[in-house]
Amino acid sequence: MSGLSYKTTAMRRILAVLFLSALAFPAAADNFTTAGEVRPILTATRSGWVSLRESGGQDVLDFQQIAAWRCGLRAVHYRVNSGGEQALAMESCYEGDPRPNAIRDTSRWMMGHGGGSVQSVSVRIIYDDGREDSVQLSRAQMQ
């Protein structure tokens, strides 16, 4: 292996470790408790705000991606298929805790619907600064 190739490989490994460390320990850099801190993350992960899985004959919607960054949010609303918009009862932010966005009640972030009934979900989030963002996902995009 040439010296340049070895250095390039070593640098890639170092960068990968740094990147993975930042993902594993986000609270070390910031608390992620304001719109300014969570907006870039939620914007980048918009297509993953809600996932869908089938369990026990039900379609289960999982909003834990949003839950992980909820401290910078004022509200989350969702609509299944063409139904009415519903407010998601959000778990509180644990201010003063080393991990203020910790998810302690996973059931709060999951909604069951009749098996095969969910064809699309629209999600609208309101940041703590009043700005909004939204996404509409098809069943295939959520699975």
C-alpha positions as a printed NumPy array, in Angstrom:
array([[  0.   ,   0.   ,   0.   ],
       [  1.466,   3.375,  -0.94 ],
       [  2.04 ,   6.058,   1.72 ],
       [ -0.641,   8.305,   0.228],
       [ -3.21 ,   5.509,   0.071],
       [ -2.456,   4.526,   3.68 ],
       [ -2.844,   8.142,   4.862],
       [ -6.123,   8.511,   2.956],
       [ -7.508,   5.306,   4.463],
       [ -6.403,   6.341,   7.952],
       [ -7.967,   9.791,   7.543],
       [-11.253,   8.244,   6.371],
       [-11.301,   5.999,   9.429],
       [-10.648,   8.92 ,  11.758],
       [-13.403,  10.974,  10.143],
       [-15.819,   8.04 ,  10.367],
       [-15.09 ,   7.603,  14.082],
       [-15.563,  11.337,  14.706],
       [-18.826,  11.357,  12.768],
       [-20.19 ,   8.304,  14.588],
       [-19.104,   9.753,  17.934],
       [-21.02 ,  12.939,  17.208],
       [-24.145,  10.885,  16.434],
       [-23.79 ,   8.727,  19.52 ],
       [-23.21 ,  11.622,  21.909],
       [-25.105,  14.662,  20.575],
       [-25.583,  16.158,  24.052],
       [-21.834,  16.609,  24.39 ],
       [-21.9  ,  19.349,  21.764],
       [-25.273,  20.983,  22.499],
       [-28.434,  20.223,  24.419],
       [-30.545,  20.52 ,  21.262],
       [-33.358,  22.295,  23.076],
       [-34.102,  25.187,  20.716],
       [-35.508,  25.506,  17.211],
       [-32.157,  26.77 ,  15.968],
       [-30.434,  23.621,  17.197],
       [-32.995,  21.002,  16.082],
       [-34.211,  22.526,  12.797],
       [-31.124,  21.48 ,  10.758],
       [-31.432,  17.91 ,  12.036],
       [-35.163,  17.634,  11.432],
       [-34.82 ,  19.252,   8.018],
       [-32.151,  16.715,   7.022],
       [-34.215,  13.771,   8.308],
       [-37.667,  14.912,   7.098],
       [-38.309,  11.68 ,   5.159],
       [-37.825,   9.695,   8.396],
       [-40.072,  11.695,  10.738],
       [-42.534,   8.825,  10.856],
       [-42.076,   5.152,  10.15 ],
       [-44.672,   2.437,   9.63 ],
       [-44.551,  -1.191,  10.583],
       [-47.121,  -3.95 ,  10.773],
       [-47.53 ,  -5.588,  14.166],
       [-50.285,  -7.835,  15.499],
       [-52.553,  -7.09 ,  12.557],
       [-52.155,  -3.341,  12.982],
       [-50.32 ,  -0.573,  11.206],
       [-48.122,   1.104,  13.814],
       [-46.948,   4.661,  13.169],
       [-43.742,   5.532,  15.006],
       [-42.831,   9.195,  15.583],
       [-39.655,   8.585,  17.625],
       [-37.441,  10.404,  15.104],
       [-39.319,  13.586,  15.985],
       [-39.359,  12.653,  19.674],
       [-35.58 ,  12.589,  19.764],
       [-35.475,  16.318,  18.892],
       [-38.745,  17.517,  20.473],
       [-37.256,  20.037,  22.911],
       [-37.028,  22.63 ,  20.134],
       [-40.66 ,  22.074,  19.134],
       [-43.886,  23.671,  20.277],
       [-46.246,  21.146,  18.643],
       [-46.531,  18.196,  16.262],
       [-49.66 ,  17.557,  14.185],
       [-50.352,  14.612,  11.913],
       [-53.013,  13.434,   9.494],
       [-53.55 ,   9.816,   8.431],
       [-54.738,   9.386,   4.845],
       [-57.18 ,  12.246,   4.253],
       [-58.508,  12.313,   7.816],
       [-58.561,  15.241,  10.188],
       [-55.404,  16.689,  11.664],
       [-54.559,  15.477,  15.167],
       [-52.171,  16.909,  17.722],
       [-49.53 ,  14.509,  19.   ],
       [-49.378,  14.493,  22.814],
       [-45.68 ,  15.172,  23.214],
       [-43.545,  13.897,  26.052],
       [-42.112,  16.776,  28.053],
       [-38.554,  17.979,  27.626],
       [-36.343,  17.077,  30.582],
       [-34.682,  20.472,  31.081],
       [-31.694,  20.303,  33.406],
       [-31.185,  16.623,  32.609],
       [-27.954,  15.657,  30.787],
       [-30.199,  14.226,  28.025],
       [-33.209,  16.572,  27.811],
       [-34.559,  14.846,  24.679],
       [-34.441,  11.347,  26.221],
       [-37.455,   9.235,  25.294],
       [-38.83 ,   7.736,  28.493],
       [-42.283,   6.784,  27.224],
       [-42.038,   5.166,  23.789],
       [-45.761,   4.342,  23.716],
       [-46.565,   8.06 ,  23.529],
       [-44.84 ,   8.23 ,  20.144],
       [-46.585,   5.229,  18.529],
       [-50.118,   5.089,  17.132],
       [-51.97 ,   1.945,  16.065],
       [-54.357,   1.833,  13.108],
       [-56.207,  -0.98 ,  11.362],
       [-53.922,  -3.34 ,   9.46 ],
       [-53.232,  -2.095,   5.946],
       [-55.311,   1.057,   6.476],
       [-52.519,   3.647,   6.511],
       [-51.763,   4.776,   2.968],
       [-50.246,   8.17 ,   3.728],
       [-49.323,  10.415,   6.649],
       [-48.872,  14.177,   6.69 ],
       [-46.835,  15.65 ,   9.531],
       [-46.616,  19.322,  10.485],
       [-44.22 ,  20.482,  13.17 ],
       [-44.173,  23.881,  14.827],
       [-40.809,  24.962,  16.184],
       [-40.521,  26.911,  19.424],
       [-39.8  ,  30.048,  17.362],
       [-43.172,  29.709,  15.572],
       [-41.796,  28.56 ,  12.209],
       [-43.348,  25.448,  10.672],
       [-42.201,  22.556,   8.542],
       [-44.117,  19.644,   7.058],
       [-43.892,  16.467,   5.052],
       [-46.291,  14.052,   3.409],
       [-45.217,  10.421,   3.2  ],
       [-46.726,   7.467,   1.375],
       [-46.956,   4.008,   2.893],
       [-44.01 ,   2.833,   0.774],
       [-41.857,   5.766,   1.966],
       [-42.525,   4.946,   5.626],
       [-41.778,   1.219,   5.434]])
